[in-house]
Amino acid sequence: MKTAHEGLGISESDWNRFVELTKETLNKFKVPPKEQQEFLQAVAPLKDLIVKKK
């Protein structure tokens, strides 16, 4: 994951926007809250591998 996103300059703000858009999309397709939470919990640990440290 780190190698795939290296050099892209993904910021904390970019990550937060990803989470917002993901929630909007899951709501649009009527994914139940439990499954939404499970998905977000699954991707949360990847943040440190994706977001560029300052």
C-alpha positions, 0 to 999 in steps of 0.5 A: 500500500505504501509503495502504491501511494508513495510520491502522490502527496496524499494529505490528511485533508485528502484522506478526510475527503476520501472518508466523506465521499465513501460515506456518501457513496455507501449511503447512496447505495443504501449500505446498512450502517453496520457494514459501513462501519465495518468497511471504514474500520477495515480501511482506517489502519491503511491511513498511515501507509497512504497519507504523506507525513509532513 
